[in-house]
Amino acid sequence: MKFTRTLQINATDAALLSVLLPIEASPRPSRVPLSFVQRRLWFPSRLPGGSQVCHIQMGFRLRGGLKEAALQSALDGLVARHEVLRTTFGVHNGEPFQRLGPADVGLALKQDDLTSAADVEANLAELMRHEAKATFDLDAGPLIRGRLVRLAVDDHVLLITMHNMVSDDQSRKILTREFSELYAAAWEGRPTQLTPLPVQYADYVIWQRRWLAGEVLERPSDYWGRTLAGVPTVLKLPTDRTRPVRHDYSGSYVEFVLHEPLTAHLKAQSQRRGTTLFVTLLAGWALVLARLSGQDELVIDTPSANRTRFEVAGLIGPFVNTLTLRIDLAGDPTLEALLEQVSAAALRAQAYQDLPFEQVFERANPPPKQAHTAIFQALSEWQNNAAASAELPGLKLEYVGVREGVTQHDLALVFAEVGEAIHGRLTYATSLFDRSTVEQFASYLQQTLSQMEVDFEQRVWSVPLLSEKEGDRLLAEPNQTGVAHPQGRCIHGMLEAQPQRDPDAMAVDSEDQSLSYCDLNARTFVAPRVRPLQSSAANSDAPPRTATMNFIEGTRDVTEAELQANNITRYHVTKFYREQITNSGFYDHLRHIVEPSFEEFESPGNLDTSGEHDNTVAPGFQHKYAQTGLLLVTDRCASYCRYCFRKRIVGKNSDEIATDLSRVAQYIGSHPEMTNVLLSGGDPFVLSTAKLDKIIDHLLPIPHLESIRFGTKMVAYEPKRFEDLALLALFQRIHEARKTTVVVTHFDHIGEISADAERNILSLRARGVQFLNQSVLLGKVNDNSEILAKTFAKCHQIGVRPYYLFQGRPVKGASHFQVSLRRGIEIAHGIHQRLSGIQKTFKYIMSHYTGKIEILDLGADRRVYMRYHQNKAPEKIGKIFSRPHLEGACWLDDLPEE
């Protein structure tokens, strides 16, 4: 980003930003933490396709007499000089860290010979594409690789590829400059003239962690918090295709040139108004985005080199930070007013650039279920087009252009000054846009900038985006604006079709919940991925109407009556969870959680599955066991899992959700034997923290309550929910009331335990929060003692007590997930054998309306032995009983009473 004007900030901020600790070489911990930039790159680097977008490739054409020994010496010297180039990354207790390799590790140079190839240039281009896409192993390394391609005896191409975890754009120039000197020194047989580096990247990381704390962090945090309060959650650009569920990093680009007279005029206008050419170009781009989206407010990212300290000026490493500019076009400002606003926003962002981007993003507080946000959609950048100077003795060096085929943003606009003209490159996500569409966007931008040359007093919403020639052409074409109204279609039918056009558009927006058309359709039209019902002839003998559904096993036709009877088929899961299970290595197991099957559609079962019977003592509150109360606080959940056994999924509505919390608190207060309350329902953490606070207000004064428990799947589905500072304050309130916060997780498979979840659990445990885990035994998903043993071992490792393994209940639409009692007992024994070294074990439990029953064993007398684990009648607890076993029995009621 290119700024020249100085913006005044208040004295307090200026003092805090100027008094900085020096960056010095310091002792290294055994595990060096990641910098904030590296933490931002860590997660996408591990997603499918995400690593490619984090690659930096450089190409040098070397014509002349190349000395390969000198080349190897120069590359080894770079790795020895820059510690970050010999760094790899590991994970300990869910937290990623850096490993620093020895200085003599060197850089292996792969060599290819294309001298005999029929088409040398075509083969070179293909090899470069392959090299750019080849993934890095962050754990094993190395994260820099070299490849030398021989085209002829005196013609070579050197490719150097680095991962963004160890490099950035500025690092390219440093590497080129130092490579030139190291090669020349080796070629000439002399010592290098490079001055020793005062610090290494790891020293910068340690300094950053020390400096960005306390009031120094608080001031820019306050600024960004104020600036991004109520920021738009999405930039609604007109796309050619709907946004894919899984992030697709495939990209392409369109190039354009602003002719020299226009460039000269924009420079003069910028200088006259006390700003820079880049800010003027950025203002034009903001106008185009606003007009395309129809939004008054938008946010645009712009990268900053973030090398403000002299100690790091010569370091290779990832320093770049992303600044977020919020731009408001409400009130239809003039072009001049827009330029002033963009200039002020850019300069203030630069003044507070030390706050890492991921912390800025957190202050925007995006909705936890948002698949994408405006902060990641549009980027604009100014590039210094001057390449780093490099002279190699005996060689003529040329830079080789590397064609990029990936993008992190929906649209990324880069400007560079080439001679007397401005060259632009508009990179776009090919999953969303056609090339012709993006070419039109570039045309709009050129026309907007041309209008700045004409009249700066024009209003932004009136600036013509089409040139006069284009306007005349459109007027000359036949009018194609007529739209056929969908005759014979009802409102619900059009609502069902809307998700196919724009699934992420908001259909309903209320105080604490927003529903996209996709969500709304999932809740109202009971079958996902269903082709429209086929109408039959209008006579009494006509066959029933049918629809075609896509199942795991394939497609099949179902009747309208079947659709209405099987409302369990609706589903929705978070983007995070889909990505997690996709990359877990266990997708074949976990896909049954999120995709419907024939068996689900046809499975029997009953609706009254929670075993409440006479246990509901107040609306939304059950007292099933003497010591524990169950408070149903919401009918919503983080996800509609395939196997969700909560009664709201199988036909019940929200009438049972607690409405009179005073009455509930009064009941708990009159039952001193009740020491624990479990908040459940759905999932309590889908509620706002403010609503949870109000619920907790009624529970904290009750003296005999020892713990407040939260049953949740959010740790797996949306772990960032637990980074909410307000939620941490709520947990602290419970602690100060001398009660224990217990989070009851529902990790059913090791593939659900993400690095984010692990990190949050460890952080919360350090604050005194306790964790228990309940897993449900599920056919096809985890009916394997090895898988469950790994799940429980991982839970134990991160401090989550493997608490219960639940026998699945016979729920309508999910009973095919049931595992027989015989098989369940075998699995439980297998888990115990594999977990012999773990002190905290688990209990194999059946949650029945009579109480929680521990399943012990299948005896030689062909009886199932069980024990009352929890029961409303205290005298029953601990007593062992048995029933005759029937092959295939899955539930207590399947076993005959004597």
N, C-alpha and C positions, 0 to 999 in steps of 0.2 A: 504494500500500500504506500502511496506517495503523497506526503503532506509537507508543506513548508511553513505555513502560518502557525504562530504560537497561540494557544488558547489559555487564558488565565483561569486558574482554579483557586479555590479558597486556600488561605494560609495553612490551615491545619492539614489539608490533604497534601499540599506542596511539601510541608515539612516531613510528613510520613513517607512520601514517595521519594524524597531526596536522601534521607538518612538510611542508607543501606549497609548491611554487613558486607565486608569484603569477601570475595570468593577466594578461598585458599585451599591448597592441597591439604587433605585431612585424612586421619585414619579411617579405614574402610570397615564397616560391619561385615560379618560373614555373608549376609544377604543384603545387597544394596537395593533399596526400594526403587520403584519406577518413578520417573519424572511425571508431572501431570500430563505432558504431551503423550508420553508412552502409555499412560493409563488410558487415555482417550483412544489410542490406536489398538490397545490390547484385545478388546472384544471383537471388533470387525475383522482383525487379522486372523481370527480363528474360525470365522464363518466361511462356508463354501463360497468361493469367488471373492471373499472379502480381502484375502491376502493380496490378490493381484492389484487391487486398487491402491495398495500400500507399497507398491514397487516403484523404485526410481532407477531408470536405465539411462546410461550414457554410452554414446558411440563415437569412436575416433577412427578416422581413416588414416592410415600411416603409409605414405608412399616413400620408398627409398630403402636404404639398407638398414633394416631393423636388427638390433642386437637383442636377442631373446634373453640372454643372461642379464643384461641391464634392465630389461623390462620386468623380469621376475624380481630383481633386486628392488626396483622402485615400488612394485606392488607390496612386497614383503615389508618394505620400509614404511609405507602408509599404515599398514596394520599394526606394526610395532609402535608407531608414533601416536596413533589414536586408539586409545583403550576401547572406545565404544565399538570399533570395527571388529573386535574379538570378544564381543559380549554375546551371551546367550541368556535365555529367560527360563526360569522354573517357577513352580508354584509350591508354596508351603502353607499348610493350613488355610488353603483357599486364597492366599495372597500372592500375586506374582512378584518376582524379584529378579534382579540382574546377577548373572555370574560373569566375572571378569576373567578372560583367558590369559595365558602367558604371552609375553611380548614376542616370543620366537615362534608363534604358531604359524605365521606366514599366510599366504593366500594361494591356494591351488589354482593353477591356470589351465583350464580345459582348452584343447586345441582341435580345430577342424580344418580340413584341407579341401577346398572347393576348386582347386586348379584344373581338375579334370571334368568339372560339371558342365553339362551342355549349356545351361543358362545360369551363369554365375550370379548375376544380380537378383534373379528370381529366387534362387536357392538361398542367397544371403537374406533377402527379405523374409522368407519363411523361417529361417533359423532365428532371426531377430524376434519375430513374433512368438516363436516357441520359447525363447530365452526370457522374454518379458513376462510370459504367463507361468513359467515354472515356479512352483511354490517353494517357500523357505520353511524349514523346521525351526521354530523359535526355540525349542528346547535343545536340540542337538547342534544347530548352527552349521556352518557359519552364515552370517546374515549379510555378507558381501560375497559376490562371486565374479570371477573374471573368465572371459572366453576370447581366445584369439583365433580369428578366421583368416586363413591364408587364401587369398584370391589369385595371387601370382607370386613370383619369386620376390618382387619388390613392391608388393601391394598387400596390405593387411588391414583388417578391421578389428579393433579392440573393443569388446563390449564389457562394461562394468555395470552390474545390477546390485542395488542395495535395497534392503527393507527399510521402510519409513521408521521403524522402531530404532534405527541407528543413524538416520540421515534425514536431510531435508533439502529444499531447493538451493539454499545458500551453500550447503555442504558440497554441492556439485562443483561450485567455483573454487572452493578451498581445495578439494581433491584434485581438480585439474591443475591448479597452480603448483601444488606441492608435488604431484606426480611428475610434472615437467622438470622441476629442480632435482628430484631424486633420480630420474632417468639420466639427466645430464651429468650428475655427479658420478653415477655408476659407469656411464659411457666414457667419461674423461678420467676415471680413476682418482677422484678427489673427494674430500669430505663434503658433506652437504652443507649448504649455507643457510638452511632453515634454522631459525632461532628456537630454542627449547620451549615447549608449551608450558605456561605457568600452572595450569590446572588441567584436569581431565573431565569428561562429561559426568562421571560419577561424583566428582567434587561439586559440580554445579547442582546435581540432584540433591545432595546432602544440604548444600546451602539453601536451595529453594525450599526445602522442607522446614528449615529453621526460620527463614525469613518470612515466608507466607503464613504467618500465625499472628494471633492476637489482634491488636488494633491495626497493624499494617494490612492484614487481610480484611478486617472489618470495614474499613473505609471504602475500598473498591467494591466490596460485597454489597454495602448499602447502596452505592451508586447504581450498580447493575440491578439490584432488587427493585429500586424505584423505577429505573428505566424500562425494565421488562415486565412490570406489573400489568397484568391483563393483556399480554402480548398475543396477537392472533395465533391460534393454534395450527392453522394450516393456510398455505397459499394456494388458492383454488384456481390453478391454471387450467386452461382448456387442453386436455390431452386427447390423443388419438386412440388410446387404449386405457382401460381401467388399471389401476395400480395393482401389481401382483402381490399376493399374500407374502411371499418370501422376497426379500430385497434382491433385486437383480442389478448387478454393477456394470452390465454391458453398456457401452457408450460409443458415440461417434461425435463428429464435430462439423460445423460449417464455418468457413473462413470468409471474411469480408474486409474491405479497405475503405477508410474515409479519405477521400481525395485531398490533395495538398491544400487547396484554398480553404476547404471546410476546416481542416486541422488548424491552419494558421488563424482562422477567425475564432475557433473555440479556445485556442491558447490565449489570444488577445482578450477575449471576454473573461476568461478565468483570471488573468492577471489584473484586469480592471476591477474585478469584484473581490480581489484579495484571497483567491482560493487557487487550487491546482487544477490542471487539466483532468486528472483522474476523477476528482470530485465532480466536475462538470459532466464527464461521461457517465459517472455513477448516477447522477441525478436524472439523466436521460433514461437510463436503464430502469430506474425506480418508476418513472412515469409509465414506461411500456408495461412493466409487470403489473402496476395498479390497473391500467386500462384492460389488460388481458384477463385479470382476475375479477375486476369489478369491485376491488376492496379499497377502502379508504386508508387502511393501515397495512403495512407489510414490513418484513424484516429481511435484510440482505447480509450475508456473511462476506467478510473480506479478510484475507490472511495478512498477518504481520510477521516480519522476520523475527521479532522479539529478541534481538541481539543487542540490547541496550547497554550491556556491561562490557568493558574493554577486555576483561579476562576471558570471555568466551568468543571474542571476535574471530579467532583463528581455529576454533574447534569444529570438527565434524560431529554432527549429532542432530537430533530432532529438537529444534527450539521453536519452530513456527507456532504462532498462536492465531486463533481465529477471532476476529472482532465482529460483534453483531450490531448492526445499525438498524434502529427502528425509525421508520419514516411514515409520517402522517400527512395524507393528502385530503383530509376532511376540510370542508369549507372552500374547496376549489381554489387553492392558492395560485398565484402567478408562477411562471417559470422562474422568475428571479427569486421569489419567496421560497420556492422549492429548493433552489440551489443554495440559498442561505441556510435552510434547515438541514440539508444533507451535509453541508460543510461543517456546521456546528456538531452534528451527530458524529461525524467521522473524527473530528478533532477530540471530542470528549472521549470517544472510545479509545483513541490512542493514548490519552492521558491516563486512562485506567486499564491499560492493556496487560498489566502484570497479573491480573486475575485470570487463571486458566479457563479456557473455553468451557470445559465440562462443568465447572462451578457456575459459570455464567448461565449455561443451559439449565442447571438445576433451579436457578433463581427465576427462570421463565415458568417453572412449575407446569410442564405440559401434562395433559390428562394421561393417567397411567395406561389407558387402553388405546391411546392414539398410535396408529401404525406408523405415522410419519408426522413431522412437525415442520412448521414454516422455517424454523431456524436451520434446518438441514436442506432446504429445497433450492435456494438461489444463492449463488456465490458470484462475486465480481472481484477482479484482481488486476493490478498493474504489474507488468513484468518488465524488468530492465533487460532489454534485448541484447545488451552487450555481453558477448561470451567472454569467459575468463581467458586472458592471454596465455598462450602456451607455445613454447618453442622447444623442439626436440632436435638435438644435434643429428645431422645426417638424414633427417626426415622432414617431409612436408605433411603437416597435420591439417585435416579437415574434420569438421564436426558432422556426424551422421545423424540425420533426423530420425527420431523414433516415433512411429505412429502409435498414438494411445488409443486403446479400445475399451477403456473402463472409465467410470465416473462415480463419484460419491454423491453428487447432487443431481437434482432433476435438471437444472440448468446452471452452467458455470461459464461465466463470461470473462475472458482474459484480453486485456489490451496491451499492446507493445508499440513503442515508437520506432519505426524503421525508416531511416532517412527523414524526409519531411512529411511523411504520412503516418496515420495511425492504422495499425493492422489489428483486427479483432478475430478472436476464435470463440465460437459459441458451442461448447460441449453439451451434449444432451443425453438423457437416458433413453436408449432405444426401446426399452420396454414400455415407454410412455408416448414417445413422439416419433412421427415420421420425419424424414429429412425435409420434405417440402414444407412442413409446418414450421420447423425451426428456421428455414430460409426466410419464411414470411416474418418471423419474429425479428430476425436480423434486419430485414427491410424496414420494419416499423421503427427500430432503433435509429437507423440511418436517417429516416424521415424526421424523427423527433429531434435529433441533433441538428438537422438542417433548419428546423423551425426555430431553434435557439439562435441561429444566425440571422433569422428574419426579424423576430420580435420576442423579447424577453418578458413582455407584459401580457402575453397570452395566458389564459387560464388552462391549467393542466388537463381538465376534463374536456376541453374544446380543441386541443392541439390535434390537427389532422394527422392520422397515422399512415394514410395513403398519399402518395405523390399525386399531383394533378393528372399525370398520364395514367396512373393506375385507376384513379377515380373515373376518368373518362371511359376507360376500357370496361369497367364494371357496369357503368350506366348504359353502355352500348349493348351489353349482353342481355338476352331475354330474362325477364323477371322469374327467378326460381324460388321466390320466398313463400309460396303457398305451402301450407302444411296440412296434410290430411288428418282430420280428427279421427281417433280410434273409435269408430262406430261400434256399438254393441258391446262395449267393454265397461265393466263396473269399476268403481274406485278401487276396491281391493285388488282387482286384477291388475290395474295400472301400478299399484303399490308393489305388487309382487314382481313386476317387470322392471321397476326402477333400479334394483341392485345390479341388474345386468348392465345398465348404462353407467351408473356412478355409485358403487356400493358404499363409498366412504362419505358421501354427502350426508349432512345431518338431517334426520327426519323429525326427531323430537329432542328438545333441549330443555331440561328442567333444572331445579335448584342443585341437585346432587347427582344427576345422571343425564348423559347424552346418549342417544341412540342413532346410529347411522341407519340408512335404508336397509343395509345388509342385516344389522342387528334386529331391526323392526320386523323384517321379513322372517328372520329365524324364529322370532317369538310368536308370530301370528300365523304364518303359513307353515304347517307342521313338518314338511319334508324338504330338507335341503337338497339342492342339485336335482330338481324335479322338472322334467319337461311338462308343458301345459297339459291339462286334462283334455282328452279327446272327446268331443261332443258326439253323442249318439243320435240316431234318428228320433224324432219326437213321436214315439208310440210306446204303448205299455209293454211291448215285448222286446224293446231294445235292450241290448246288454248294458251293464253299468259303465259309467265313464271311467276311464283309466288314465294313469300317468306313468311315465317311465322314470324310475329312480336309479341312481348310480350307487352301488354298494361296493364294498371291498372285493366281493366275489364276482362282480360284474353288474350288468343292468337287468332290471326286470320290471314288468308292468304290475302296477298295484291299483286297486280300486279306490274310489273316493272314500268309501266307508272305511277301508283299511287305513287310509291316511288319517282320518279323523280319530280312529281308535288307537293310533300309535303315536301319540304326541311326544314320546320319548326321543323321536328321531331328530328333533331340533338340536343344534349345536353351535357353539362359538368358543374359541380359545384365543388367548392373547398371542400377539405376534412374538413376544419373547419366548413363550412356551413352545410355539411351533419351531422357532429357530433352535431352541435348546434341544428338543428331542430329535430334530433333524440331524444335529451335529453330535449327538451323544454316542452314536455307534449302535444304538438299540432301537432304531426307528421301526424295524419290523415288528418289535413287541409293542412299542408305544403308539403306533398308528391306530391300534384298536381303540385307544382312548378318544381319538378325535375323528374317526371315520366310522360311519354306520356299516352294519353288516346284515345279511339275510337273517341270521339268528336273532339279532336284536329286534328286527322288525316283527318276527314271529314268536318271540319268547313269551312264555306265560308268566304269571306272578300275581301279586296282589298289591293294592295301593296302600294299605295300612301297614307300612313297613317299619316305622320308627318305634313301634311297640308302646305307643302312649297309653292306649286303653283308658285306664282310670288314673293315669299319672299326671295329666294336665290339671294343675291346681289354680292357675290363673291364666288368662289369655297370653299365650306366648311363653309360658313358663311351666316346665315339667320337673317333678320331684320323683325321679325314678329310683334313686338310691339314697340311702340315709345321709351320706356325707356330701353328696353332690347335687346341685341344681343345674338344670339346663335352661338357659335363657336364649330364646330365639329372637334375635335382634334385627334380622333382615331376611327377605326372601330372595335376595340377590347373591350371586357368587362370582368369583373371579372367572369362572368358566362353566359351561354346560358340558361336563365330562360325559362320556358314553355311559359310565358305570355309576354315576352319581346316585346315591341311595337316599338323598334327602327328599322328604316328602313333597316339597314344592315342585320338584322336577316331574313327578309322576302323577300330577293331576290336582294337587292341593293348591290353594291360593294363599294370599298373604294374611288371611283373617287370623291366623294363629300367631302372627308376629306380635311380640310384646308391645302393647299400647299404653298400659297403665303401670308405669315403672314404680310409682309410689306404692301401689298394691303389692307388686312383686317384692319390693324391699321390705314391706311390712310382714309378708309371709316368711321371708328368709329370717328376719329379725326374731320371729316367734318360734324358730326351729334351731336352737343352738347346736344341734347335732350336725347341721349343714356347715361344713368348713370350706367348701369350694363351690364356686359358680363358674360354669363353662358358658361363654358367649359363643353362640353358633347360629345356625339358621339355614341359610346360606353361609356367607363368609363375612364375619364382622368387619374385616379390613377393607371391604369395598365401600363401607360408610366413610364419610369424612371424619377426620380426627375430632372436629368440633362436636359431631353427633356422639362419637364414642365418649368424649368427655362428659356429656350430659348423662349418658347411661352410667358411667363410673361414679358420677356425683351421688347416685342413689345407693351405691354399694359400699363406698369407702367408709361411711359412718358405722356400718354394722360391725360390732367388735369381734364376734366369733368367726368372721370370715378370715381364713388364713391365706387363701390364694384366689386370684382372679385369672381365669384361663381363657384363652382365645383359640378356638378351633379354626384352622385356616389352611387353605391350599395356596395362598398368595406367596408364600415363601418360594414355592416352585414356579408359580405363574407370573408373578410380578415382584421380584425381590426388591426393586427400588422403592416399593411402598415403605420399606422398613428403614429408609434413609431420611424419612420425613422428620425434621427437627421437632415438629409439634407432637408427633407420635412418641418420640423419645422423651419429651417432656411429660406426656401422659404416663409412660412407664415409670418415670421418676416420681410422679404423684403417688402412684400405687406403692412404690418403695417407701416414700416418706410417711405413708399411712400404716407402715409396719405390716404390709402384706406383700405377697410374692406374685410377680407377673410370670405366668407360665404360658408359653406359646406351644400349642399342640399342632405340630406339623403333620402333613399327610404325604410323605414321600413313599410312594408305592413301588418305586423302581429306582435303582441307582442312577439311571439316565435322567432322572428329574432333578438331581442335586447339582445345580450349576455352580460355577465359581463365584458368581455374584451372591447366590444364596449362602454359600459357605462363608464368604467374607462377612456378610451381614450377621449371620448367626454368631460368629466369633466376636464381632464387635458388640452385639447385644449381650452376650454372656459376660463380657467384661463389665457391663453396666448392671449386672445382677439378674438379668432375665434368664429364666430357666426354660429348657426345651424338652418336650417329649415328642415321640413320633408314633403315629398310628398308621399302619399299612393295611390295606385290604387285599386279601388273597383273590386274585383275578385270573380266571382261565385265559390262556393265550398271552397274557401280559406278564405275569410274574409267578406263575405256578411252577417254580423251579427253585429248589433249595439253594443252589449256588448263587442265583441272582439275588434272592432275598438275603442271603448271608452277606453278600457284598454290600447290599443296601444298608443292612443293620450295622455292619462293621464301619462303613463310612459315617453313618450317624454317630456311632460311638466315638469315632476319631475326632469329630468336630464338636463333641459335647452334647449331642442330642441323644437322650436315653431311648434305646429301642424298647418301646413301651408295650404296644399291642400288635399282634397280627390278627386282623379281624376275618372271620368267616363271612363271606358275602351273603347278604340276605336275598330272599327270593323276590326281587323287585320287578314289577312289570316293565318290560323293555330292556332289562339288564340281567335277567336270571340266567342267561346263557354264559355269563361270566362266572357263575358259581362253580366251585370245585367240590368234589365229593368229600365227605368227612374222612373216608379212608385215605384219599390222596392228600388231604390237608394234614392229617396226622403224620404221614410219611415225610411231607415237606418240613413240618415243624421239627421232627427228629433230625432230619438232615441239616437244618439250620443250626440246631444246638450242637451237633457234632463239629460243624465248621467254625462255630463261635466259641469253642471251648476256652479260648484265651481271654474272652471278654467277660468281665465280672458282671456288668449290668446286662442282663438278658431280657427276654420278652415273654409275654404270655399269649398263647393261642386262644382267642376269645370269640365267643358268640354273643352278640348283643341282642338279647331277647326281651320281650316285654316283661318277663318275670325277673329280669336282672341280667347282669353280665355273668356269663357262664364260661369258665375255663375248660377247654377240651384237653383232657389228659392223655388218653391212650385208647387203643382198641385192644381189648384183652383176648387171651387165648380162648376165653369162653364166648367169644363173638359178641361182646357187649362193649358199648362206648362208655368209657368212664369220664365223668365230668365233675367239676367242683363249682359251687356257688362263689363267685368272686365278689360281686356286689349285689345287694338285694335290699329292698325296702324293709324286709324283716331281718333285723340284725342277727337273730338266732340261727338263721340259715347260712350266713357267711362262713365259708371254710368247709362246709359239709360236702362230702363226696357222694355222688349218686351215679347210677348207670341206667342205660336202656339197651334193649336188644338192637344189634346193628342190622340194617338192611342195606344190601349192596346198592350203591347209587344214591344213598341218602345224603342230602346236603344241609339239612336243617333239623333243629330239635323236633319240630312238628312232623318231620318225616319218620321219626323213630317211634315205634308203638309204645304206648304206656301200658304198664302191667296192672 
